[in-house]
Amino acid sequence: MTLFDRKRALGILNDATARLTARAYIRQISREFSLTPFQAKKVLTSLVQSQDVDYQDLYGSTYVMESFSKPVRITDRFFILPPDIESVAGPNDIDIRIVAGISFGTGHHPTTRLCLAALDRLFFSTGASDHLQGCKAGDIGTGSGVLAIAACLAGMSRCTAWETDPNAVSEACRNVAANGLENRINVIHDIMTPRDLRLSLVMANLRIPTLKQIASDICSILVPGGYLILSGVRAWEMDDLKNYYSTMGFSIDWEREEKMWGALTLTKKP
């Protein structure tokens, strides 16, 4: 059996700025541990068998991705795991149960992780939790529903989740049910349109042209002093996004980047 440092091997995958095919991952394992390609392939096989990584077919190629067939800690508080897997969460942790599917928001992508990190910070590392407990949220482009679920599990009373992709709508509803939140999360198969809503938290993990396009609509549904979490932007687009939303009456509270993607937490000025 080939001996290797499992944490270092997974670190190669987690630190990569782009998706790695199986062949590319084997090459990097070989370099990292000074192994032959045959030995490096055995390392990958071991990681698959232990359910640390999995293969994902995407755009006609096969990539190696972190596996979510067992609980995976995404932030200090949030775990993502399948519905039928036993929890390993501690008393202060929060499980988000996600059924494997094709919708965006499984925890693989840096922007999902960044949004969950923003929620973790907002609820558990700032005084915002006192203002948000029992209030209403909105998730624009909900995908798998992961952010809406996380927000409600963290303390929001209800969340409206908009999504235009019918497959994502179906998967989001299934994930909402898996977390027992059918009475608190309303998944709407439609674009977000301004209506008589007063939300204390809005989340949008979308590309920058869309984030700019819906900025005025977000302003109309977010209460003064409300919080906004944005992601889906490249690191080099962050300054543009910050400047744009600053002119819309928002202050920047927090920002973080991961693998050339960025996220922001903002507050709507009174």
Contacts in CASP RR format, 6 or more apart in sequence:
PFRMAT RR
TARGET T0000
AUTHOR 0000-0000-0000
METHOD contacts of the structure
MODEL  1
MTLFDRKRALGILNDATARLTARAYIRQISREFSLTPFQAKKVLTSLVQS
QDVDYQDLYGSTYVMESFSKPVRITDRFFILPPDIESVAGPNDIDIRIVA
GISFGTGHHPTTRLCLAALDRLFFSTGASDHLQGCKAGDIGTGSGVLAIA
ACLAGMSRCTAWETDPNAVSEACRNVAANGLENRINVIHDIMTPRDLRLS
LVMANLRIPTLKQIASDICSILVPGGYLILSGVRAWEMDDLKNYYSTMGF
SIDWEREEKMWGALTLTKKP
1 42 0 8 1.000
1 46 0 8 1.000
2 35 0 8 1.000
2 39 0 8 1.000
2 42 0 8 1.000
2 43 0 8 1.000
2 46 0 8 1.000
4 29 0 8 1.000
4 33 0 8 1.000
4 35 0 8 1.000
4 43 0 8 1.000
4 46 0 8 1.000
5 33 0 8 1.000
6 47 0 8 1.000
6 50 0 8 1.000
6 52 0 8 1.000
8 32 0 8 1.000
8 33 0 8 1.000
9 29 0 8 1.000
9 32 0 8 1.000
9 33 0 8 1.000
9 43 0 8 1.000
9 47 0 8 1.000
10 47 0 8 1.000
10 52 0 8 1.000
10 53 0 8 1.000
10 66 0 8 1.000
12 20 0 8 1.000
12 25 0 8 1.000
12 28 0 8 1.000
12 29 0 8 1.000
12 32 0 8 1.000
13 20 0 8 1.000
13 25 0 8 1.000
13 53 0 8 1.000
13 64 0 8 1.000
13 65 0 8 1.000
13 66 0 8 1.000
14 66 0 8 1.000
16 28 0 8 1.000
16 259 0 8 1.000
17 259 0 8 1.000
17 260 0 8 1.000
19 58 0 8 1.000
19 63 0 8 1.000
19 65 0 8 1.000
20 28 0 8 1.000
20 63 0 8 1.000
20 64 0 8 1.000
21 61 0 8 1.000
21 62 0 8 1.000
21 63 0 8 1.000
21 64 0 8 1.000
22 44 0 8 1.000
22 55 0 8 1.000
22 62 0 8 1.000
22 63 0 8 1.000
22 64 0 8 1.000
25 44 0 8 1.000
25 64 0 8 1.000
26 37 0 8 1.000
26 40 0 8 1.000
26 41 0 8 1.000
26 43 0 8 1.000
26 44 0 8 1.000
27 37 0 8 1.000
27 40 0 8 1.000
29 35 0 8 1.000
29 40 0 8 1.000
29 43 0 8 1.000
29 44 0 8 1.000
30 36 0 8 1.000
30 37 0 8 1.000
30 39 0 8 1.000
30 40 0 8 1.000
33 39 0 8 1.000
33 40 0 8 1.000
33 43 0 8 1.000
35 43 0 8 1.000
44 53 0 8 1.000
44 64 0 8 1.000
47 53 0 8 1.000
48 54 0 8 1.000
48 55 0 8 1.000
48 67 0 8 1.000
51 67 0 8 1.000
51 69 0 8 1.000
51 70 0 8 1.000
52 66 0 8 1.000
52 67 0 8 1.000
53 64 0 8 1.000
53 65 0 8 1.000
53 66 0 8 1.000
53 67 0 8 1.000
54 64 0 8 1.000
54 65 0 8 1.000
54 66 0 8 1.000
54 67 0 8 1.000
54 68 0 8 1.000
54 69 0 8 1.000
55 62 0 8 1.000
55 63 0 8 1.000
55 64 0 8 1.000
55 65 0 8 1.000
56 62 0 8 1.000
56 63 0 8 1.000
56 64 0 8 1.000
56 65 0 8 1.000
56 108 0 8 1.000
57 63 0 8 1.000
65 108 0 8 1.000
66 72 0 8 1.000
66 108 0 8 1.000
68 80 0 8 1.000
68 81 0 8 1.000
68 82 0 8 1.000
68 98 0 8 1.000
68 100 0 8 1.000
68 106 0 8 1.000
68 107 0 8 1.000
68 108 0 8 1.000
69 82 0 8 1.000
69 85 0 8 1.000
69 100 0 8 1.000
70 81 0 8 1.000
70 82 0 8 1.000
70 85 0 8 1.000
71 79 0 8 1.000
71 80 0 8 1.000
71 81 0 8 1.000
71 85 0 8 1.000
71 87 0 8 1.000
71 88 0 8 1.000
71 89 0 8 1.000
71 95 0 8 1.000
72 79 0 8 1.000
72 80 0 8 1.000
72 81 0 8 1.000
72 107 0 8 1.000
73 79 0 8 1.000
73 93 0 8 1.000
74 80 0 8 1.000
74 107 0 8 1.000
74 112 0 8 1.000
74 113 0 8 1.000
74 116 0 8 1.000
74 117 0 8 1.000
75 113 0 8 1.000
75 116 0 8 1.000
75 117 0 8 1.000
75 119 0 8 1.000
75 120 0 8 1.000
76 120 0 8 1.000
76 124 0 8 1.000
77 92 0 8 1.000
77 93 0 8 1.000
77 94 0 8 1.000
77 120 0 8 1.000
77 123 0 8 1.000
77 124 0 8 1.000
77 154 0 8 1.000
78 93 0 8 1.000
78 94 0 8 1.000
78 96 0 8 1.000
78 116 0 8 1.000
78 119 0 8 1.000
78 120 0 8 1.000
78 150 0 8 1.000
79 87 0 8 1.000
79 88 0 8 1.000
79 89 0 8 1.000
79 93 0 8 1.000
79 94 0 8 1.000
79 95 0 8 1.000
79 96 0 8 1.000
80 96 0 8 1.000
80 97 0 8 1.000
80 98 0 8 1.000
80 106 0 8 1.000
80 107 0 8 1.000
80 146 0 8 1.000
81 87 0 8 1.000
81 95 0 8 1.000
81 96 0 8 1.000
81 97 0 8 1.000
81 98 0 8 1.000
82 97 0 8 1.000
82 98 0 8 1.000
82 99 0 8 1.000
82 100 0 8 1.000
83 97 0 8 1.000
83 98 0 8 1.000
83 99 0 8 1.000
83 178 0 8 1.000
87 95 0 8 1.000
89 95 0 8 1.000
94 150 0 8 1.000
94 153 0 8 1.000
94 154 0 8 1.000
95 153 0 8 1.000
96 146 0 8 1.000
96 149 0 8 1.000
96 150 0 8 1.000
96 153 0 8 1.000
96 179 0 8 1.000
97 175 0 8 1.000
97 178 0 8 1.000
97 179 0 8 1.000
98 105 0 8 1.000
98 106 0 8 1.000
98 107 0 8 1.000
98 144 0 8 1.000
98 146 0 8 1.000
98 175 0 8 1.000
98 178 0 8 1.000
99 171 0 8 1.000
99 174 0 8 1.000
99 175 0 8 1.000
99 178 0 8 1.000
100 106 0 8 1.000
101 144 0 8 1.000
101 171 0 8 1.000
102 167 0 8 1.000
102 171 0 8 1.000
103 143 0 8 1.000
103 144 0 8 1.000
103 145 0 8 1.000
103 165 0 8 1.000
103 167 0 8 1.000
103 168 0 8 1.000
103 171 0 8 1.000
103 172 0 8 1.000
104 112 0 8 1.000
104 143 0 8 1.000
104 144 0 8 1.000
104 168 0 8 1.000
104 205 0 8 1.000
105 112 0 8 1.000
105 143 0 8 1.000
105 144 0 8 1.000
105 145 0 8 1.000
105 146 0 8 1.000
105 147 0 8 1.000
105 205 0 8 1.000
106 112 0 8 1.000
106 144 0 8 1.000
106 146 0 8 1.000
107 113 0 8 1.000
107 116 0 8 1.000
107 146 0 8 1.000
109 261 0 8 1.000
110 258 0 8 1.000
110 259 0 8 1.000
110 261 0 8 1.000
110 262 0 8 1.000
111 205 0 8 1.000
111 231 0 8 1.000
111 232 0 8 1.000
111 261 0 8 1.000
111 262 0 8 1.000
111 263 0 8 1.000
112 146 0 8 1.000
112 147 0 8 1.000
112 205 0 8 1.000
113 258 0 8 1.000
114 231 0 8 1.000
114 256 0 8 1.000
114 257 0 8 1.000
114 258 0 8 1.000
114 261 0 8 1.000
114 262 0 8 1.000
114 263 0 8 1.000
115 147 0 8 1.000
115 203 0 8 1.000
115 205 0 8 1.000
115 229 0 8 1.000
115 231 0 8 1.000
115 263 0 8 1.000
116 146 0 8 1.000
116 147 0 8 1.000
116 150 0 8 1.000
117 256 0 8 1.000
117 263 0 8 1.000
118 229 0 8 1.000
118 231 0 8 1.000
118 254 0 8 1.000
118 256 0 8 1.000
118 263 0 8 1.000
118 264 0 8 1.000
118 265 0 8 1.000
119 147 0 8 1.000
119 150 0 8 1.000
119 151 0 8 1.000
119 154 0 8 1.000
119 203 0 8 1.000
119 229 0 8 1.000
120 154 0 8 1.000
121 254 0 8 1.000
121 265 0 8 1.000
122 128 0 8 1.000
122 129 0 8 1.000
122 132 0 8 1.000
122 201 0 8 1.000
122 227 0 8 1.000
122 229 0 8 1.000
122 265 0 8 1.000
123 129 0 8 1.000
123 132 0 8 1.000
123 154 0 8 1.000
123 155 0 8 1.000
124 154 0 8 1.000
128 227 0 8 1.000
129 154 0 8 1.000
129 155 0 8 1.000
131 200 0 8 1.000
131 226 0 8 1.000
132 155 0 8 1.000
132 156 0 8 1.000
132 200 0 8 1.000
132 201 0 8 1.000
132 227 0 8 1.000
133 155 0 8 1.000
133 156 0 8 1.000
134 155 0 8 1.000
134 156 0 8 1.000
134 157 0 8 1.000
135 156 0 8 1.000
135 157 0 8 1.000
135 199 0 8 1.000
135 200 0 8 1.000
135 201 0 8 1.000
136 156 0 8 1.000
136 157 0 8 1.000
136 158 0 8 1.000
136 159 0 8 1.000
136 160 0 8 1.000
136 197 0 8 1.000
136 198 0 8 1.000
136 199 0 8 1.000
136 200 0 8 1.000
136 201 0 8 1.000
137 148 0 8 1.000
137 151 0 8 1.000
137 152 0 8 1.000
137 156 0 8 1.000
137 158 0 8 1.000
137 159 0 8 1.000
137 160 0 8 1.000
137 199 0 8 1.000
137 200 0 8 1.000
137 201 0 8 1.000
137 202 0 8 1.000
137 203 0 8 1.000
138 148 0 8 1.000
138 151 0 8 1.000
138 159 0 8 1.000
138 160 0 8 1.000
138 161 0 8 1.000
138 162 0 8 1.000
138 199 0 8 1.000
138 201 0 8 1.000
138 202 0 8 1.000
138 203 0 8 1.000
138 221 0 8 1.000
139 145 0 8 1.000
139 147 0 8 1.000
139 148 0 8 1.000
139 151 0 8 1.000
139 159 0 8 1.000
139 160 0 8 1.000
139 161 0 8 1.000
139 162 0 8 1.000
139 202 0 8 1.000
139 203 0 8 1.000
139 204 0 8 1.000
140 162 0 8 1.000
140 192 0 8 1.000
140 202 0 8 1.000
140 203 0 8 1.000
140 204 0 8 1.000
140 206 0 8 1.000
140 214 0 8 1.000
140 218 0 8 1.000
141 161 0 8 1.000
141 162 0 8 1.000
141 163 0 8 1.000
141 164 0 8 1.000
141 168 0 8 1.000
141 192 0 8 1.000
141 204 0 8 1.000
141 205 0 8 1.000
141 206 0 8 1.000
142 148 0 8 1.000
142 161 0 8 1.000
142 162 0 8 1.000
142 163 0 8 1.000
142 168 0 8 1.000
142 172 0 8 1.000
142 187 0 8 1.000
143 163 0 8 1.000
143 165 0 8 1.000
143 168 0 8 1.000
143 171 0 8 1.000
143 172 0 8 1.000
144 168 0 8 1.000
144 171 0 8 1.000
144 172 0 8 1.000
144 175 0 8 1.000
145 161 0 8 1.000
145 163 0 8 1.000
145 171 0 8 1.000
145 172 0 8 1.000
145 175 0 8 1.000
145 176 0 8 1.000
145 185 0 8 1.000
145 187 0 8 1.000
146 175 0 8 1.000
147 203 0 8 1.000
147 205 0 8 1.000
147 229 0 8 1.000
148 159 0 8 1.000
148 161 0 8 1.000
148 172 0 8 1.000
148 176 0 8 1.000
148 185 0 8 1.000
148 187 0 8 1.000
148 203 0 8 1.000
149 175 0 8 1.000
149 176 0 8 1.000
149 179 0 8 1.000
149 181 0 8 1.000
149 185 0 8 1.000
151 159 0 8 1.000
151 201 0 8 1.000
151 203 0 8 1.000
152 158 0 8 1.000
152 159 0 8 1.000
152 179 0 8 1.000
152 181 0 8 1.000
152 184 0 8 1.000
152 185 0 8 1.000
153 179 0 8 1.000
153 181 0 8 1.000
156 200 0 8 1.000
156 201 0 8 1.000
157 184 0 8 1.000
158 184 0 8 1.000
158 185 0 8 1.000
158 186 0 8 1.000
159 184 0 8 1.000
159 185 0 8 1.000
159 186 0 8 1.000
160 185 0 8 1.000
160 186 0 8 1.000
160 188 0 8 1.000
160 197 0 8 1.000
160 199 0 8 1.000
161 172 0 8 1.000
161 176 0 8 1.000
161 185 0 8 1.000
161 186 0 8 1.000
161 187 0 8 1.000
161 188 0 8 1.000
162 188 0 8 1.000
162 190 0 8 1.000
162 191 0 8 1.000
162 192 0 8 1.000
163 169 0 8 1.000
163 172 0 8 1.000
163 187 0 8 1.000
163 188 0 8 1.000
163 189 0 8 1.000
164 189 0 8 1.000
164 190 0 8 1.000
164 191 0 8 1.000
166 189 0 8 1.000
169 187 0 8 1.000
169 189 0 8 1.000
172 187 0 8 1.000
173 187 0 8 1.000
176 182 0 8 1.000
176 185 0 8 1.000
176 187 0 8 1.000
192 214 0 8 1.000
192 217 0 8 1.000
192 221 0 8 1.000
193 217 0 8 1.000
194 217 0 8 1.000
194 220 0 8 1.000
194 221 0 8 1.000
195 221 0 8 1.000
197 221 0 8 1.000
198 221 0 8 1.000
198 223 0 8 1.000
199 221 0 8 1.000
199 222 0 8 1.000
199 223 0 8 1.000
199 226 0 8 1.000
200 222 0 8 1.000
200 223 0 8 1.000
200 226 0 8 1.000
200 227 0 8 1.000
201 226 0 8 1.000
201 227 0 8 1.000
201 228 0 8 1.000
201 229 0 8 1.000
202 218 0 8 1.000
202 221 0 8 1.000
202 222 0 8 1.000
202 227 0 8 1.000
202 228 0 8 1.000
202 229 0 8 1.000
203 228 0 8 1.000
203 229 0 8 1.000
203 230 0 8 1.000
204 210 0 8 1.000
204 211 0 8 1.000
204 214 0 8 1.000
204 218 0 8 1.000
204 228 0 8 1.000
204 229 0 8 1.000
204 230 0 8 1.000
204 231 0 8 1.000
205 230 0 8 1.000
205 231 0 8 1.000
205 232 0 8 1.000
206 214 0 8 1.000
206 232 0 8 1.000
207 232 0 8 1.000
207 233 0 8 1.000
208 232 0 8 1.000
208 233 0 8 1.000
208 234 0 8 1.000
208 237 0 8 1.000
208 240 0 8 1.000
208 241 0 8 1.000
211 230 0 8 1.000
211 232 0 8 1.000
211 233 0 8 1.000
211 241 0 8 1.000
212 241 0 8 1.000
212 244 0 8 1.000
215 244 0 8 1.000
215 245 0 8 1.000
215 248 0 8 1.000
216 248 0 8 1.000
218 228 0 8 1.000
219 248 0 8 1.000
219 249 0 8 1.000
219 268 0 8 1.000
222 228 0 8 1.000
222 268 0 8 1.000
223 268 0 8 1.000
224 268 0 8 1.000
224 269 0 8 1.000
224 270 0 8 1.000
225 267 0 8 1.000
225 268 0 8 1.000
225 269 0 8 1.000
225 270 0 8 1.000
226 267 0 8 1.000
226 268 0 8 1.000
227 253 0 8 1.000
227 265 0 8 1.000
227 266 0 8 1.000
227 267 0 8 1.000
227 268 0 8 1.000
228 245 0 8 1.000
228 250 0 8 1.000
228 264 0 8 1.000
228 265 0 8 1.000
228 266 0 8 1.000
228 267 0 8 1.000
228 268 0 8 1.000
229 263 0 8 1.000
229 264 0 8 1.000
229 265 0 8 1.000
229 266 0 8 1.000
230 241 0 8 1.000
230 245 0 8 1.000
230 263 0 8 1.000
230 264 0 8 1.000
230 266 0 8 1.000
231 261 0 8 1.000
231 262 0 8 1.000
231 263 0 8 1.000
231 264 0 8 1.000
232 261 0 8 1.000
232 262 0 8 1.000
232 263 0 8 1.000
233 241 0 8 1.000
233 261 0 8 1.000
233 262 0 8 1.000
233 263 0 8 1.000
234 260 0 8 1.000
234 261 0 8 1.000
234 262 0 8 1.000
235 257 0 8 1.000
235 260 0 8 1.000
235 261 0 8 1.000
235 262 0 8 1.000
238 255 0 8 1.000
238 257 0 8 1.000
238 262 0 8 1.000
238 264 0 8 1.000
241 264 0 8 1.000
242 252 0 8 1.000
242 255 0 8 1.000
242 264 0 8 1.000
245 252 0 8 1.000
245 264 0 8 1.000
245 266 0 8 1.000
246 252 0 8 1.000
249 268 0 8 1.000
249 269 0 8 1.000
250 266 0 8 1.000
250 267 0 8 1.000
250 268 0 8 1.000
250 269 0 8 1.000
251 266 0 8 1.000
251 267 0 8 1.000
251 269 0 8 1.000
252 264 0 8 1.000
252 265 0 8 1.000
252 266 0 8 1.000
253 264 0 8 1.000
253 265 0 8 1.000
253 266 0 8 1.000
253 267 0 8 1.000
254 264 0 8 1.000
254 265 0 8 1.000
255 262 0 8 1.000
255 263 0 8 1.000
255 264 0 8 1.000
255 265 0 8 1.000
256 262 0 8 1.000
256 263 0 8 1.000
257 263 0 8 1.000
END
